[in-house]
Amino acid sequence: MYKKLLVGYDGSEQARKALLHAIQLAKLHSSKVVAVEAIDSDHFVIEGYYREDHVKIKERIMAHTEDIKRISHEHGIDVEFKVARGPPDQVISKFAEEEDVDLIVLGTRGFKGLKKVFLGSVSSSVAERTKRPVLVVK
């Protein structure tokens, strides 16, 4: 049923849970797994801090690449990892269409109350933006 799964990945515990869930589904359906990380660059950058931010982002991506390699090796499923700039909900939705995925698997931050109102939810926004099925893993 699922030929290709897309996982939103940011290195958080919730993202790891989503990745592990996608890997289990991939084993059941002989699916391909693609993990995507969004680097949200929609913030004001002061020139003096640009290099420092760039180095931190590069280090984070390298760490996440190693995490995904380790997890995929441990579970015997090859996971392709991609990175793109932009707001997470837009990046994930765009990749879902471009990659023609059958299911988007996302973790949840579990925001409640005012935090949820003000910060929103990537999973909710992706579900609104895409025509693809979305599975939210708690």
HELIX and SHEET records of a PDB file:
HELIX    1   1 GLU A   13  HIS A   29  1                                  17    
HELIX    2   2 GLU A   47  HIS A   75  1                                  29    
HELIX    3   3 PRO A   88  GLU A   98  1                                  11    
HELIX    4   4 GLY A  113  LEU A  119  1                                   7    
HELIX    5   5 VAL A  122  ARG A  129  1                                   8    
SHEET    1   A 5 VAL A  79  ARG A  85  0                                        
SHEET    2   A 5 LYS A  32  ILE A  39  1                                        
SHEET    3   A 5 LYS A   4  GLY A   8  1                                        
SHEET    4   A 5 LEU A 103  GLY A 107  1                                        
SHEET    5   A 5 VAL A 134  VAL A 137  1                                        
END                                                                             
